[in-house]
């Protein structure tokens, strides 16, 4: 548990730096773009392109499928968690996991693995189970191809520690806020 708490402290420090200055490296995501403070939320059920998604806390989540990535077209836009997307951070979008959650994504073709913070909803393309940031796609080795077959595993200790740190109440009800997701979300990366 000490490793999980240490990771959460580092993640929260990075989020605080982003909220204070736009980016952890002291830069900014763009003129007039301010980052928001992170908050823990599961979210209410929502529908995209006729498909109903039911976000839930699932600390046993493991899935195998295709990952894609999103980059410059989404850089600086608001995520479902209310943060500004930074394509150079190690983040991801998932349809139902709590925001934020920590996951390990492994590229099944080359064995490369990376730990990511889920802070957005998506992907809304049939057959895709996760969208990762450009930087994560580079680390996983599928930036040029655009998609990869991956295994996604939630990191339960780190995810619970994030929940506790952001909500202040690990046993209380998670925030149930509806994410406003357009009914025709563009294809993030084919």
C-alpha positions in Angstrom: 0.0 0.0 0.0 3.0 2.4 0.6 3.8 2.2 -3.1 0.2 3.0 -4.1 0.1 6.0 -1.7 3.4 7.2 -3.0 2.2 7.1 -6.6 -1.0 8.9 -5.6 1.0 11.6 -3.9 3.1 12.1 -7.0 0.0 12.1 -9.2 -1.8 14.7 -7.0 1.3 16.9 -6.9 1.3 16.8 -10.7 -2.4 17.7 -10.8 -1.9 20.5 -8.4 1.0 21.9 -10.6 -1.2 21.6 -13.6 -4.1 23.5 -11.9 -1.7 26.2 -10.7 0.2 26.8 -13.9 -1.4 25.1 -16.8 1.1 22.3 -17.1 3.4 20.5 -14.8 6.5 21.7 -16.7 5.6 25.3 -16.2 4.2 25.8 -19.7 0.6 26.2 -20.6 -1.8 24.4 -22.8 -2.7 27.5 -24.6 -3.7 31.1 -24.1 -6.6 31.5 -21.7 -6.8 27.8 -20.9 -6.9 27.1 -17.2 -6.8 23.6 -15.7 -9.4 22.7 -13.2 -9.1 21.0 -9.8 -9.5 17.2 -10.0 -12.4 15.6 -8.3 -13.4 12.0 -7.9 -16.6 10.9 -9.8 -18.1 7.8 -11.1 -20.8 9.5 -13.2 -24.4 8.7 -14.1 -25.3 6.4 -17.0 -25.1 8.1 -20.4 -25.8 7.3 -24.0 -23.6 7.9 -27.1 -24.6 6.9 -30.6 -27.5 4.9 -29.2 -25.4 2.8 -26.8 -26.0 3.1 -23.0 -22.9 3.2 -20.8 -23.1 2.6 -17.0 -20.0 4.0 -15.2 -19.2 2.0 -12.0 -16.5 1.3 -9.5 -15.0 -2.0 -10.6 -11.7 -2.7 -8.9 -11.5 -6.1 -10.6 -11.7 -4.6 -14.1 -9.5 -6.4 -16.7 -10.2 -6.4 -20.5 -8.5 -7.2 -23.7 -9.3 -5.4 -26.9 -8.1 -2.5 -29.0 -6.6 0.8 -27.9 -6.3 3.9 -30.0 -4.9 7.3 -29.1 -5.8 10.9 -29.3 -3.4 13.8 -29.7 -3.2 17.3 -31.2 -6.9 17.5 -32.3 -7.9 17.2 -28.6 -5.0 19.0 -26.9 -6.3 21.6 -24.5 -9.9 20.5 -24.7 -11.9 19.7 -21.5 -12.0 16.1 -20.5 -15.1 14.5 -18.8 -13.3 15.0 -15.5 -13.1 18.7 -16.1 -9.3 18.8 -16.7 -7.7 20.0 -19.8 -6.3 17.2 -22.0 -2.6 17.3 -22.5 -1.4 14.8 -25.1 2.0 14.7 -23.5 0.7 13.4 -20.1 0.2 9.7 -19.3 -3.6 9.7 -19.3 -6.4 7.7 -20.9 -10.2 7.7 -21.7 -12.4 4.8 -20.6 -16.2 4.4 -21.0 -17.1 3.3 -17.5 -14.2 3.4 -15.0 -14.3 6.1 -12.2 -12.6 9.4 -13.0 -9.8 9.3 -12.0 -8.7 5.7 -11.9 -5.3 4.1 -12.4 -4.8 1.4 -15.1 -2.0 -0.6 -16.5 -2.1 -0.9 -20.3 0.0 -3.6 -22.0 0.6 -3.8 -25.7 0.1 -7.5 -26.5 2.2 -7.3 -29.6 5.4 -6.1 -28.0 4.9 -6.6 -24.2 5.4 -2.8 -23.5 3.4 -1.6 -20.5 2.5 1.8 -19.0 0.5 3.0 -16.0 -2.1 5.7 -16.9 -4.6 7.9 -15.1 -8.1 7.6 -16.6 -9.5 11.2 -16.7 -11.8 11.1 -19.7 -14.7 9.2 -21.3 -14.3 7.2 -24.5 -13.5 5.8 -27.0 -16.8 5.7 -28.8 -15.6 3.7 -31.8 -16.8 0.1 -32.0 -14.3 -2.5 -30.8 -12.1 0.0 -28.9 -11.8 -0.4 -25.1 -9.5 2.5 -24.2 -8.0 5.7 -25.8 -4.6 6.7 -24.5 -2.7 10.0 -24.9 -0.2 10.5 -27.6 2.7 10.1 -25.1 1.3 6.8 -23.9 0.9 5.5 -27.5 4.6 6.4 -28.1 5.6 4.4 -25.0 3.4 1.5 -25.9 4.9 1.5 -29.4 1.8 2.0 -31.6 1.8 5.7 -32.4 2.5 5.1 -36.1 -0.1 2.3 -36.5 -2.7 4.2 -34.5 -4.2 1.1 -32.8 -3.0 -1.9 -30.9 -4.4 -4.9 -29.2 -4.0 -4.4 -25.4 -4.8 -5.6 -22.0 -6.2 -3.0 -19.6 -6.1 -3.8 -15.9 -7.3 -1.4 -13.1 -4.8 -0.9 -10.3 -7.1 -1.2 -7.3 -4.8 0.1 -4.6 -3.8 3.2 -6.5 -7.4 3.8 -7.7 -8.8 3.5 -4.2 -6.0 5.8 -2.9 -6.9 8.4 -5.5 -10.6 8.2 -4.6 -9.7 8.7 -0.9 -7.4 11.6 -1.6 -9.8 13.4 -3.9 -13.1 12.7 -2.2 -11.8 12.6 1.4 -14.2 9.8 2.1 -13.3 6.3 0.9 -16.5 4.7 2.1 -18.9 7.5 1.1 -21.0 7.6 -2.1 -19.0 8.7 -5.1 -20.2 11.8 -6.9 -22.8 10.9 -9.4 -22.5 13.6 -12.0 -23.6 13.2 -15.6 -20.9 13.7 -18.1 -22.1 15.8 -21.0 -21.0 13.8 -24.1 -22.1 14.8 -27.5 -24.3 12.3 -29.3 -22.0 12.3 -32.3 -18.5 12.1 -30.9 -15.9 12.2 -33.7 -13.7 9.2 -34.3 -10.7 9.8 -32.1 -8.2 7.9 -34.2 -8.7 5.2 -36.8 
